[in-house]
């Protein structure tokens, strides 16, 4: 008899069983996954730059086309080399395909709804993981599962008719007329009244008053209405020390979070229960985590919640080492899920927090670089995991320590709850100039969508002039 006999109790066909990736080839699947993440590293940088230079909407649909096309093509790979090459190229779309819609969401929403936008994206992510566990149970061959998780997303191209460009991004490139059209469209959809030429009127008012607080904004709104400009993260890193500090700290936090979050996700299939059940439970626990995280993050701010979740998540991760090997598996499951609960909450906080810390002109690029660094963590995670050959506790100690360190560094970041998003590099430099490590945020009771003009910022200003308010008959406070 030739060939290998495989345990097919959970899966009928996998890439391993189909191509006999065992013995001297047992490292091939890991290499394929590693190369996928290599692609994602460079994709984050590339599409972060594209999103900042050419727009959020344009980059999203480029990514969507690449992802769907390559995912379907990967399903028909005739051999390992073709599979790995296509999957590596597809890695360019991940996780930029997740980040860019998130950036677009927080730039359209007012501060009262930014957390809501971030949490909804994370909730759908968790629900998708739960559905994936169910699909993997139903379609128990890798070919059918690959098609089931790629072809339905062709429907997302219909978003072209509904998703607008970010008005904040348009304004940062001085494309006032296009921003005006989008603002008016959103106002009409929400059945709110705003003045005609709202954006231009506001700009003219600010230029006339020469308000000191808007001088940095005027640097973006040039006299030449069609002049475009672009700044890069290199400028921020070299010339703006406070913004650089914020960027480095949130990037380290992202790295630590990525290692622990993905580590616990991988571990969920090795909890001495069904791999489908373990993965499903690991996904389910994220939903209450995001909901609770959403509430407390809007109540007590980003800093303290990120600190608390990463600290407790790290401690839970370390505590797993005290569970005896032959004990009830549900003890380990419970501890692991406590850790996953906390890390998932911090995962949601980081996306919101990083998006709010970075200036509009480099926001997508900055988040892409941060995700790039976190992706490097994903590449080294298998090697950290291999340290279990030396001591089975060492990988967990490393993950827990990184999480605790990430929690501590969160205290050195400024609070962003309810604050005006920085647009320019100068505003980013001033963000966090005056804050105490142990300060607490003020309660945020203001809720508003794209324009909450009386009490908080809209997409490009902090305070709405009284002259414009009178022109609108007082009906523009919550477009």
C-alpha positions as CSV (number, residue, x, y, z in Angstrom):
1,X,0.0,0.0,0.0
2,X,1.3,3.4,-1.0
3,X,0.5,6.8,0.5
4,X,-0.6,7.9,3.9
5,X,-3.6,7.2,6.1
6,X,-5.0,10.3,7.7
7,X,-7.5,10.9,10.5
8,X,-10.5,12.3,8.7
9,X,-12.8,12.5,11.7
10,X,-13.0,16.3,11.5
11,X,-11.9,17.2,8.0
12,X,-12.4,15.2,4.8
13,X,-9.7,16.9,2.8
14,X,-7.1,19.5,3.7
15,X,-4.1,20.9,1.9
16,X,-1.9,18.6,4.0
17,X,-3.8,15.4,3.1
18,X,-4.2,16.3,-0.5
19,X,-0.5,17.1,-1.1
20,X,0.9,14.8,1.6
21,X,2.6,17.6,3.4
22,X,4.0,15.4,6.2
23,X,7.4,14.3,7.5
24,X,10.1,16.2,5.6
25,X,7.3,18.5,4.2
26,X,5.6,19.2,7.5
27,X,7.0,22.7,7.5
28,X,5.5,23.7,4.1
29,X,2.0,24.7,5.5
30,X,3.7,27.0,8.1
31,X,5.9,28.5,5.4
32,X,2.8,29.2,3.2
33,X,1.1,31.0,6.1
34,X,4.3,32.9,6.9
35,X,4.6,34.1,3.3
36,X,0.9,35.2,3.4
37,X,1.8,37.4,6.4
38,X,4.9,38.7,4.5
39,X,2.6,39.9,1.8
40,X,0.4,41.5,4.4
41,X,3.4,43.4,5.8
42,X,4.2,45.1,2.5
43,X,0.5,45.4,1.5
44,X,-0.1,47.5,4.6
45,X,2.6,50.0,3.7
46,X,1.6,50.1,0.0
47,X,-2.1,50.5,0.5
48,X,-1.7,52.8,3.5
49,X,0.2,55.1,1.1
50,X,-2.4,54.7,-1.6
51,X,-5.3,55.4,0.8
52,X,-3.6,58.6,2.0
53,X,-2.7,59.8,-1.5
54,X,-5.6,58.6,-3.6
55,X,-8.4,58.2,-1.2
56,X,-10.0,55.7,1.1
57,X,-12.8,54.7,-1.3
58,X,-10.5,54.1,-4.3
59,X,-8.0,52.0,-2.3
60,X,-10.9,49.9,-0.7
61,X,-12.2,48.8,-4.1
62,X,-8.8,48.0,-5.5
63,X,-8.2,45.8,-2.4
64,X,-11.6,44.2,-2.8
65,X,-11.0,43.3,-6.4
66,X,-7.6,41.8,-5.6
67,X,-8.8,39.9,-2.6
68,X,-11.9,38.3,-4.3
69,X,-10.1,37.5,-7.5
70,X,-7.0,36.0,-5.9
71,X,-9.1,34.1,-3.3
72,X,-11.1,32.4,-5.9
73,X,-8.0,31.6,-8.0
74,X,-6.3,30.1,-5.0
75,X,-9.1,27.6,-4.6
76,X,-8.2,26.1,-8.0
77,X,-4.4,25.8,-7.2
78,X,-3.0,22.7,-8.9
79,X,0.0,22.4,-6.6
80,X,1.7,23.8,-3.5
81,X,3.8,26.3,-5.3
82,X,0.9,27.9,-7.1
83,X,-1.2,27.9,-3.9
84,X,1.6,29.6,-2.0
85,X,2.4,32.2,-4.6
86,X,-1.3,33.2,-5.0
87,X,-1.8,33.2,-1.2
88,X,1.3,35.4,-0.7
89,X,0.0,37.9,-3.2
90,X,-3.4,37.8,-1.6
91,X,-1.6,38.7,1.7
92,X,-1.2,42.2,0.3
93,X,-4.9,42.8,0.8
94,X,-4.8,41.7,4.5
95,X,-5.4,43.5,6.9
96,X,-5.5,46.7,4.9
97,X,-9.0,45.5,3.6
98,X,-10.0,45.7,7.3
99,X,-8.2,48.9,8.2
100,X,-9.2,51.2,5.4
101,X,-13.0,50.8,5.9
102,X,-12.4,51.4,9.6
103,X,-10.5,54.6,8.8
104,X,-13.2,55.8,6.5
105,X,-15.8,55.1,9.2
106,X,-14.1,57.1,11.9
107,X,-13.4,60.0,9.5
108,X,-17.1,60.3,8.5
109,X,-18.5,59.9,12.0
110,X,-18.4,62.6,14.7
111,X,-16.5,61.8,18.0
112,X,-19.7,60.6,19.7
113,X,-20.0,57.8,17.2
114,X,-16.3,56.9,16.4
115,X,-16.3,54.2,19.1
116,X,-19.6,52.9,17.8
117,X,-18.1,52.6,14.3
118,X,-15.0,50.8,15.5
119,X,-17.0,48.4,17.7
120,X,-19.5,47.5,14.9
121,X,-16.6,46.6,12.6
122,X,-15.1,44.4,15.4
123,X,-18.4,42.8,16.2
124,X,-18.9,41.9,12.5
125,X,-15.4,40.5,12.6
126,X,-16.2,38.3,15.5
127,X,-19.5,37.1,13.9
128,X,-17.6,36.3,10.8
129,X,-15.2,34.1,12.8
130,X,-18.2,32.3,14.3
131,X,-19.7,31.8,10.8
132,X,-16.3,30.5,9.6
133,X,-16.3,27.8,12.4
134,X,-19.8,26.7,11.2
135,X,-18.7,26.8,7.5
136,X,-15.6,24.7,8.3
137,X,-17.9,22.1,10.0
138,X,-20.3,22.0,7.0
139,X,-17.7,22.2,4.2
140,X,-15.1,19.9,5.5
141,X,-12.8,20.0,2.5
142,X,-10.4,22.9,1.9
143,X,-11.5,23.4,-1.7
144,X,-15.2,23.8,-0.9
145,X,-14.4,25.9,2.2
146,X,-12.2,28.2,0.1
147,X,-15.0,28.8,-2.4
148,X,-17.6,29.3,0.3
149,X,-15.4,32.0,1.9
150,X,-14.5,33.9,-1.3
151,X,-17.3,33.9,-3.9
152,X,-20.0,35.6,-1.8
153,X,-17.9,38.7,-1.5
154,X,-18.5,39.6,-5.1
155,X,-21.7,41.2,-3.8
156,X,-19.6,43.8,-2.0
157,X,-18.8,45.5,-5.3
158,X,-22.4,47.0,-5.0
159,X,-20.9,49.2,-2.3
160,X,-19.5,51.4,-5.1
161,X,-23.0,53.0,-5.3
162,X,-23.3,53.7,-1.5
163,X,-19.8,54.3,0.0
164,X,-18.6,57.9,-0.2
165,X,-15.1,59.2,-0.1
166,X,-14.0,60.6,3.3
167,X,-14.9,64.3,3.5
168,X,-12.1,64.8,5.9
169,X,-9.6,63.3,3.5
170,X,-11.0,65.4,0.6
171,X,-10.6,68.6,2.7
172,X,-7.0,67.7,3.6
173,X,-6.4,67.7,-0.1
174,X,-8.3,71.0,-0.6
175,X,-11.0,69.3,-2.7
176,X,-13.7,71.5,-1.1
177,X,-16.3,71.1,-3.8
178,X,-16.3,67.3,-3.5
179,X,-16.5,67.4,0.2
180,X,-19.4,69.8,-0.1
181,X,-21.4,67.4,-2.3
182,X,-20.9,64.6,0.2
183,X,-21.8,66.7,3.2
184,X,-25.0,67.9,1.5
185,X,-25.8,64.3,0.5
186,X,-25.5,63.0,4.1
187,X,-27.5,65.9,5.4
188,X,-30.3,65.2,2.9
189,X,-30.2,61.5,3.8
190,X,-30.5,62.3,7.5
191,X,-33.4,64.8,6.7
192,X,-31.4,67.8,8.1
193,X,-31.1,71.3,6.8
194,X,-27.7,72.9,6.3
195,X,-26.8,76.1,4.4
196,X,-25.9,75.8,0.7
197,X,-22.1,75.8,0.2
198,X,-21.8,74.9,3.9
199,X,-18.1,73.9,3.6
200,X,-17.0,77.0,1.6
201,X,-19.0,79.3,3.8
202,X,-17.3,78.0,6.9
203,X,-13.8,78.3,5.3
204,X,-14.5,81.9,4.3
205,X,-15.7,82.7,7.8
206,X,-12.6,81.3,9.3
207,X,-10.3,83.1,6.9
208,X,-12.1,86.4,7.7
209,X,-12.0,86.0,11.4
210,X,-8.3,84.8,11.5
211,X,-9.0,82.9,14.6
212,X,-5.8,81.7,16.2
213,X,-7.1,78.2,16.9
214,X,-7.7,77.7,13.2
215,X,-4.3,78.8,11.8
216,X,-3.1,75.3,11.4
217,X,-6.3,74.4,9.5
218,X,-5.7,77.3,7.1
219,X,-2.4,75.7,6.2
220,X,-4.4,72.9,4.6
221,X,-6.9,75.2,2.9
222,X,-4.6,76.9,0.3
223,X,-5.5,79.9,-1.8
224,X,-5.2,77.8,-4.9
225,X,-8.4,75.7,-4.8
226,X,-7.0,72.8,-6.9
227,X,-3.5,72.5,-5.5
228,X,-2.7,69.1,-4.0
229,X,0.0,68.2,-1.5
230,X,1.1,65.1,0.3
231,X,3.1,64.6,3.4
232,X,4.6,61.3,4.6
233,X,5.2,59.5,7.8
234,X,8.9,60.2,7.4
235,X,8.2,63.9,8.0
236,X,6.3,63.1,11.2
237,X,9.1,60.8,12.5
238,X,11.9,63.2,11.8
239,X,10.4,66.6,12.7
240,X,7.6,66.0,15.3
241,X,8.9,64.4,18.5
242,X,5.6,64.2,20.4
243,X,3.7,62.7,17.5
244,X,6.6,60.3,17.0
245,X,6.4,59.2,20.6
246,X,2.7,58.6,20.3
247,X,3.2,56.6,17.1
248,X,6.0,54.4,18.6
249,X,4.0,53.7,21.7
250,X,0.8,52.7,20.0
251,X,2.8,50.6,17.5
252,X,4.4,48.7,20.3
253,X,1.0,48.2,21.9
254,X,-0.3,46.9,18.5
255,X,2.6,44.5,18.3
256,X,2.1,43.1,21.7
257,X,-1.7,42.8,21.1
258,X,-1.2,41.0,17.8
259,X,1.1,38.4,19.3
260,X,-1.2,37.6,22.3
261,X,-4.5,37.8,20.3
262,X,-3.3,35.5,17.5
263,X,-1.5,33.3,20.0
264,X,-4.7,32.6,21.9
265,X,-6.7,32.3,18.7
266,X,-4.3,29.5,17.5
267,X,-4.4,28.0,21.0
268,X,-8.2,27.7,20.8
269,X,-7.9,24.7,18.5
270,X,-5.7,22.9,21.0
271,X,-7.7,23.0,24.2
272,X,-8.5,19.2,24.3
273,X,-12.0,19.9,22.9
274,X,-13.2,19.8,19.3
275,X,-11.2,22.2,17.1
276,X,-14.4,23.5,15.7
277,X,-15.9,24.0,19.2
278,X,-12.7,25.6,20.5
279,X,-12.5,28.0,17.6
280,X,-16.2,28.8,17.9
281,X,-15.9,29.5,21.7
282,X,-12.9,31.7,21.1
283,X,-14.9,33.7,18.6
284,X,-18.1,33.9,20.7
285,X,-16.2,35.4,23.6
286,X,-15.2,38.4,21.5
287,X,-18.8,39.7,21.2
288,X,-19.4,40.5,24.8
289,X,-15.8,41.7,25.0
290,X,-16.4,44.3,22.2
291,X,-19.8,45.4,23.7
292,X,-18.4,45.9,27.2
293,X,-15.3,47.5,25.7
294,X,-17.4,49.9,23.7
295,X,-19.3,51.0,26.8
296,X,-16.3,51.5,29.1
297,X,-14.1,53.0,26.4
298,X,-16.7,55.8,25.9
299,X,-17.1,56.2,29.6
300,X,-13.5,56.1,30.9
301,X,-11.5,56.7,27.8
302,X,-9.0,54.8,25.7
303,X,-5.9,54.9,27.9
304,X,-7.2,53.3,31.0
305,X,-9.2,50.7,29.2
306,X,-6.3,49.7,27.1
307,X,-4.1,49.5,30.2
308,X,-6.6,47.4,32.1
309,X,-7.4,44.9,29.3
310,X,-3.8,44.3,28.3
311,X,-2.7,43.9,31.9
312,X,-5.4,41.5,32.9
313,X,-5.1,39.7,29.5
314,X,-1.4,39.2,30.1
315,X,-1.9,38.0,33.6
316,X,-4.5,35.5,32.5
317,X,-2.1,34.3,29.8
318,X,0.7,33.8,32.4
319,X,-1.8,32.0,34.7
320,X,-2.3,29.2,32.2
321,X,1.2,27.9,33.1
322,X,-0.1,26.9,36.6
323,X,-2.7,24.5,35.2
324,X,-1.6,20.9,35.6
325,X,-1.2,19.0,32.3
326,X,-3.7,16.3,33.2
327,X,-6.3,18.5,34.8
328,X,-9.9,19.2,33.5
329,X,-9.5,20.8,30.1
330,X,-12.2,23.3,30.8
331,X,-10.0,25.0,33.4
332,X,-7.5,25.8,30.7
333,X,-10.4,26.8,28.3
334,X,-11.8,29.2,31.0
335,X,-8.4,30.8,31.6
336,X,-7.6,31.1,27.9
337,X,-11.0,32.6,27.2
338,X,-10.6,35.2,30.0
339,X,-7.4,36.1,28.3
340,X,-9.0,36.2,24.9
341,X,-11.9,38.3,26.3
342,X,-9.5,41.0,27.5
343,X,-7.2,40.9,24.5
344,X,-10.1,41.2,22.1
345,X,-11.3,44.3,24.0
346,X,-7.8,45.8,23.7
347,X,-7.7,44.9,20.0
348,X,-10.8,47.0,19.5
349,X,-9.4,49.9,21.5
350,X,-6.2,49.9,19.6
351,X,-7.9,50.4,16.2
352,X,-10.0,53.3,17.5
353,X,-7.1,54.7,19.5
354,X,-4.5,54.6,16.7
355,X,-6.9,56.1,14.3
356,X,-7.6,59.0,16.6
357,X,-4.0,59.7,17.6
358,X,-2.6,60.1,14.0
359,X,-3.2,63.2,11.8
360,X,-5.5,62.9,8.9
361,X,-2.8,63.5,6.3
362,X,-0.9,60.4,7.4
363,X,-3.5,58.4,9.3
364,X,-3.8,55.5,6.9
365,X,-0.1,55.3,6.3
366,X,0.6,55.4,10.0
367,X,-1.9,52.6,10.8
368,X,-0.4,50.6,7.9
369,X,3.1,50.9,9.4
370,X,1.9,50.0,12.8
371,X,0.1,47.0,11.4
372,X,3.3,46.2,9.5
373,X,5.3,46.0,12.7
374,X,2.5,43.9,14.3
375,X,2.7,41.6,11.3
376,X,6.4,41.1,12.0
377,X,5.2,39.9,15.4
378,X,3.0,37.3,13.6
379,X,6.1,36.1,11.6
380,X,8.1,35.5,14.8
381,X,5.3,34.0,16.7
382,X,6.0,30.4,15.5
383,X,9.5,30.8,16.7
384,X,8.3,32.0,20.1
385,X,6.0,29.0,20.1
386,X,8.8,26.7,19.3
387,X,10.5,27.7,22.6
388,X,8.0,25.3,24.2
389,X,10.5,22.6,23.3
390,X,12.7,24.2,26.0
391,X,9.9,24.9,28.4
392,X,6.2,24.5,27.8
393,X,5.7,27.7,29.9
394,X,8.2,29.9,28.1
395,X,5.9,31.0,25.2
396,X,3.1,31.9,27.6
397,X,5.4,33.9,29.8
398,X,6.7,35.8,26.8
399,X,3.2,36.6,25.6
400,X,2.0,37.6,29.0
401,X,5.0,39.8,29.6
402,X,4.5,41.6,26.2
403,X,0.9,42.2,27.1
404,X,1.7,43.6,30.5
405,X,4.4,45.9,28.9
406,X,1.9,47.0,26.3
407,X,-0.6,47.9,29.1
408,X,2.0,50.0,30.9
409,X,3.0,51.9,27.8
410,X,-0.7,52.9,27.2
411,X,-0.4,55.2,30.2
412,X,2.1,57.3,28.4
413,X,-0.3,58.1,25.6
414,X,-2.7,61.1,25.6
415,X,-6.5,60.6,26.0
416,X,-8.5,61.0,22.8
417,X,-12.1,60.6,24.1
418,X,-14.3,63.3,22.6
419,X,-11.3,65.2,21.3
420,X,-10.9,66.9,17.9
421,X,-9.1,64.6,15.5
422,X,-5.8,66.1,14.4
423,X,-5.7,66.9,10.7
424,X,-2.3,68.4,10.2
425,X,1.1,67.2,11.4
426,X,1.2,70.3,13.6
427,X,-2.0,69.3,15.3
428,X,-0.7,65.8,15.7
429,X,2.4,67.3,17.5
430,X,0.2,69.3,19.9
431,X,-1.9,66.2,20.7
432,X,-0.8,65.1,24.2
433,X,1.3,68.2,24.9
434,X,-0.4,68.7,28.2
435,X,-1.6,65.6,30.0
436,X,-0.8,63.8,33.2
437,X,-0.1,60.0,33.3
438,X,-2.8,59.5,35.9
439,X,-5.4,61.9,34.5
440,X,-8.8,60.7,33.8
441,X,-11.0,61.8,30.8
442,X,-14.0,63.9,31.2
443,X,-17.4,62.2,30.9
444,X,-18.4,62.2,27.2
445,X,-22.2,62.7,27.0
446,X,-22.3,64.2,23.5
447,X,-23.5,62.0,20.7
448,X,-23.5,63.0,17.0
449,X,-23.0,61.7,13.6
450,X,-21.1,63.5,10.8
451,X,-21.9,67.0,12.0
452,X,-22.4,67.7,15.7
453,X,-21.7,71.3,15.5
454,X,-22.9,72.8,18.7
455,X,-21.0,70.8,21.3
456,X,-18.2,68.9,19.5
457,X,-16.3,68.7,16.3
458,X,-17.6,67.9,12.9
459,X,-15.5,66.4,10.2
460,X,-13.1,69.3,9.9
461,X,-13.8,72.0,12.6
462,X,-14.1,72.3,16.4
463,X,-16.7,75.1,16.7
464,X,-19.4,76.3,14.4
465,X,-19.7,80.1,13.9
466,X,-22.9,81.6,15.2
467,X,-23.4,83.4,11.9
468,X,-23.7,80.1,10.0
469,X,-25.9,78.7,12.8
470,X,-28.5,81.4,12.2
471,X,-28.5,80.8,8.5
472,X,-29.6,77.2,9.0
473,X,-32.5,78.1,11.3
474,X,-30.8,76.1,14.1
475,X,-31.3,72.7,12.2
476,X,-27.8,71.6,11.7
477,X,-26.7,70.4,15.1
478,X,-26.8,66.7,14.2
479,X,-26.7,66.1,10.5
